[in-house]
Amino acid sequence: MPATYSSLLPLAAMEEPGVRQRKKIVPGSSDGHQTGSGAKPTRAFPKIYGLLLVVMLVLTLYQFPALVKSPLNQLLGTPEPTRLLPGIPTNYVPTFAADEAKRDAVVEAFKHAWHAYERDAMGDDEYHPISHTGSNLTNAGGIGYTVADSIDTMIIMGLEDEYQRARTWVADNLSFDRDGNFNTFEITIRIMGGLLTAYHLSGEDSLFLEKARELADRILPTFETESGLPLSLVNLALREGVPDRDNYGYVSTAEVATLQLEFRYLAYLTDEDIYWDKVENVMAILKAVAQPHGLATIFVDPKLGRYQTSPIRLGSRGDSYYEYLLKQYLQTNQTELVYRDMYDTAMSGIHDVLVKRGLSTKLLYIAELNPERTGQGSIGWRLVPKQDHLVCFLGGSLMLGATTSGALVDHVSIPPRPDELTGQGERDWLTGVELINTCMATHDTQTGLAPEIAHFRIESDGIDNSVAPADWYIKGARLGAPAPFDARYILRPETIESLFLAFRLTGDPKYRDYGWAIFQAIEKHCRIPTGGYASVINVDQVPVEHEDKMETFLLSETLKYLYLLFADSSVLPLNEYVFNTEAHPLPVFNPTILTGFS
């Protein structure tokens, strides 16, 4: 029988917030007990109570010897053994200096991709490296998705010539006056995010801020709905929000809750509160209708401002909602506690409901929860052992959250020590480490590249071990049959993003080794000799068959995170920058606007 949605809710009601009641202390008493004329003096404990206290003390010290060992060691001058967090080995010395050879190899890969695009399709939204052509997202013409998404990577990598040519194109050719429908979320994270980061990293070149502000003004009408949730599409020329007819007019949770870093930073730069207010209102709405477990379905009704019955997952349409809960807290220098609370609640919900393990080697993965109509006509919920590649962002995010939201001290060590983290911080750290291991396990394919979607074995799946591996598999994959959608690798960055964060938080060279193995697989199987990189249709087939498309996030995320993985760790330090979901680093700042909800 599938679990009902209500079964996910906490059984105990939460205590209403209020003023803590104090005991009334009567004058003349020393302990708060009334000692008026009618009171009798308190008698001493019987001996049996004293004996029980001694027994309890002995049992406590037996169960928790650290309570006495630590003070005793300090008294005797004996050094205490250091307890390490899971995933931190004892046999390595953290090193954060650049691996110049590998870093420079990544730069050459970026140039190989960018120069091909610049040669064949400069200004077009997307690039097709096999046919040497570009394409645009609407018939109204392009708005330079690839340029805006890549320009900050050039600055970070020190590619001055390429940057200057890209800047010239932005100055002379970038126009948002396009009578076509663009995705509100994509245009914000890729173009606005890219322009805002270029503004910061270029030494505040006003060109980029002016373009970002113009784009934001054209997007603002999408928020003019009954609830204030933005519509999925925007006509840039008409400055109108457009409903997504494919999803009954609903908007996806990730899309409406992944605009905040960009609009809030723009508000900070321009001192225009409207940018801040519009996106903060979205978070207030989502918090008001949130379930106690903090998990969100992937669709919201922009008219009613309510979640719709739809899957709960950390893959597509759900992922960056959870990512931005933490990052909004970090962006404003950990001053907005409401986002930390929402993040902590959601991470506990993920652990309570979605964290599962595979059958054979017990790989930890994040399952999905899908709604189903029961025989009685009610809605039940079924766990599905499926994990998108997109979910692999969560490993590094959990480790970052453990050392910030889950920290007991202001400055956590690298690698962190257990006494610096809360219990939730330790839990999240361990899950993050294990999830990265799982994501690396999905690279155990013929190409060394991970598939778009992995399914994990469960006892009731009815699959023979001769048909599918014992732990995870690509659903629908058959020898000699056409490759299923799940088998693709489209140059995604999520595992590499987690490797970058894990390395910065530990200094463990194994994360660089993992990243280098992925980079070599990309070079071997995705690189097109004439320029650019193409997606692979089946990661478990060699020689590979390509799809003629190079996603913009190769340049903005995949290669940028690889570069930062091998660069000196002083480049874009994590305590000074927050990366938006398209890997555009935005600086941490102290807000001038107080959070309008709690």
Secondary structure by P-SEA (a helix, b strand, c coil): ccccccccccccccccccccccccccccccccccccccccccccccaaaaaaaaaaaaaaaaacccccaaaaaaaaccccbbbbccccccccccccccaaaaaaaaaaaaaaaaaaaaaccccccccccccccccccccccccaaaaaacaaaaaaacaaaaaaaaaaaaaccccccccccccaaaaaacaaaaaaaaaaaacccaaaaaaaaaaaaaacccccccccccccccccccccccccccccccccaaaaaaccaaaaaaaaaaccaaaaaaaaaaaaaaaaaccccccccccccccccccccccccccccccaaaaaaaaaaaaaccccaaaaaaaaaaaaaaaacccccccccbbbbbbbbbbbbccccbbbbbbbccccccccaaaaaaaaaaacccccccccccccccccccaaaaaaaaaaaaaaaaaaaaacccccccccbbbbbccccccccccccccccccccccccccccccccccccaaaaaaaaaaaacccaaaaaaaaaaaaaaaaccccccbbbbbbcccccccccccccccccccccaaaaaaaaacccccccccccccccccbbbbbbbbccccccc
